[in-house]
Amino acid sequence: MILLALDPGTRQTGFTFFNTETSAPQEHGDIGNEQILPLIPACDELVIEGMISWATRVGETTRQTLIWIGRFIQAAVFAGIPWHILARDKVKTTLGLKAKCRDAEIDHFIQELYVPNYNRYRNPGILKGFAEDSWAALALATAYCVRNNLLK
């Protein structure tokens, strides 16, 4: 199964296509939100990183991101693709990390999980080219697979 994991933003989104048969990331990157929409029909399942406000006021950027989440869901529904939302704190705890850990800690965990002794320049392995929000998308894909027993 090909899973598409999205870490949405106001203007661009980190994405990772993840092959659950090989337990490996495939195509990935950080691209404009409009460019994500045509990618959605190419997957078997979609998982999007959700947001939690904890009853606090949200600003314009958060509202814009929520609109994009809705558009991504709409594209999945129109394509007949199952979609899921997984909040960032659930991603962290599913991976065995603390809910309050920083992005750098999540990135390091993912790097060591997929490429022991990971080094961006000398030993990137299958993680070559990952940057910015595509790291978060890979963490999301990994957590989703762990929660649903999809890793081989």
C-alpha positions in Angstrom: 0.0 0.0 0.0 1.2 3.5 -0.8 0.5 5.9 2.1 0.7 9.7 1.5 1.6 11.6 4.7 1.1 15.4 4.8 2.4 18.0 7.2 0.3 20.9 6.1 1.2 24.6 6.3 -0.3 27.9 5.1 1.5 28.0 1.8 3.5 24.8 1.5 3.2 21.2 2.8 5.8 18.6 3.6 4.9 15.2 2.1 6.1 11.7 2.0 4.9 8.8 -0.1 5.5 5.7 2.1 5.5 2.1 0.9 4.0 -0.1 3.6 5.2 -3.2 1.8 8.8 -2.2 2.1 8.5 0.0 5.1 10.4 2.7 3.3 9.8 6.3 2.2 9.7 7.0 -1.5 9.1 10.4 -3.0 9.2 13.3 -0.6 9.6 17.0 -0.4 8.2 20.4 0.6 6.0 21.9 -2.1 3.2 24.5 -2.5 -0.2 23.4 -1.3 -1.8 23.6 -4.8 0.8 21.1 -6.0 -0.2 18.6 -3.3 -3.8 18.3 -4.6 -2.9 16.4 -7.8 -0.7 14.0 -5.8 -3.5 12.7 -3.6 -5.1 10.4 -6.2 -1.7 8.7 -6.6 -1.9 7.1 -3.1 -3.9 4.3 -1.5 -4.4 6.1 1.8 -3.9 9.6 3.1 -2.8 10.7 6.6 -2.7 14.3 7.5 -1.1 15.9 10.6 -3.9 17.5 12.6 -4.0 20.4 14.9 -5.1 20.8 18.5 -5.9 24.3 19.9 -6.5 23.3 23.5 -9.2 26.0 23.8 -6.8 28.8 22.9 -7.4 31.4 20.3 -6.0 30.7 16.9 -4.5 33.1 14.4 -4.8 33.6 10.7 -2.0 31.2 9.8 -3.7 28.5 11.8 -7.0 29.1 10.0 -5.3 29.1 6.6 -3.7 25.7 7.5 -7.0 24.3 8.6 -8.6 25.4 5.3 -5.8 23.5 3.4 -6.4 20.4 5.6 -10.1 20.6 4.5 -9.1 20.9 0.8 -6.8 17.9 1.1 -9.6 15.8 2.7 -12.0 16.9 0.0 -9.5 15.8 -2.7 -9.2 12.4 -1.0 -13.0 12.0 -0.7 -13.5 12.9 -4.4 -10.8 10.4 -5.3 -12.4 7.7 -3.1 -9.2 7.4 -0.9 -9.5 6.7 2.8 -8.1 9.6 4.9 -7.1 10.0 8.5 -6.0 12.8 10.8 -3.3 12.2 13.4 -2.4 15.0 15.8 1.3 15.9 16.4 1.2 14.8 20.1 -0.1 11.3 19.0 2.8 11.1 16.5 5.3 11.8 19.2 3.9 9.4 21.8 3.3 6.6 19.3 7.0 6.8 18.5 7.8 6.5 22.2 8.8 10.2 22.6 7.5 12.7 25.1 4.6 14.8 23.9 6.5 18.0 24.5 9.7 17.0 22.6 11.0 19.3 20.0 11.1 18.7 16.2 14.9 18.1 16.3 14.4 15.2 18.7 11.7 13.7 16.4 14.0 14.1 13.3 16.9 12.4 15.2 14.7 9.5 16.2 13.5 9.0 12.6 17.0 9.3 11.2 18.3 6.6 13.6 15.3 4.4 12.9 15.8 4.3 9.2 19.5 4.9 8.8 21.6 3.9 11.9 24.6 6.4 12.2 22.8 8.8 9.9 24.8 11.6 8.5 23.3 14.1 6.1 26.4 14.2 3.9 28.4 10.9 4.5 25.6 8.5 5.2 22.1 9.7 4.3 20.9 6.3 3.0 17.2 6.2 2.1 16.8 9.6 3.8 18.8 11.5 1.1 17.1 14.8 0.3 14.8 15.0 3.4 14.5 18.5 4.8 12.1 20.8 6.7 8.6 19.5 6.8 9.2 16.3 4.9 10.8 15.0 8.1 7.5 15.7 9.9 5.7 13.9 7.1 7.9 10.8 7.5 7.4 10.8 11.3 3.7 11.0 10.6 3.8 8.1 8.2 5.9 6.0 10.6 3.6 6.7 13.5 0.5 5.9 11.4 2.0 2.6 10.3 3.0 1.7 13.9 -0.5 2.5 15.2 -2.1 0.3 12.5 0.5 -2.5 12.4 1.6 -1.8 8.9 5.4 -1.9 9.3 7.2 -5.0 8.0 
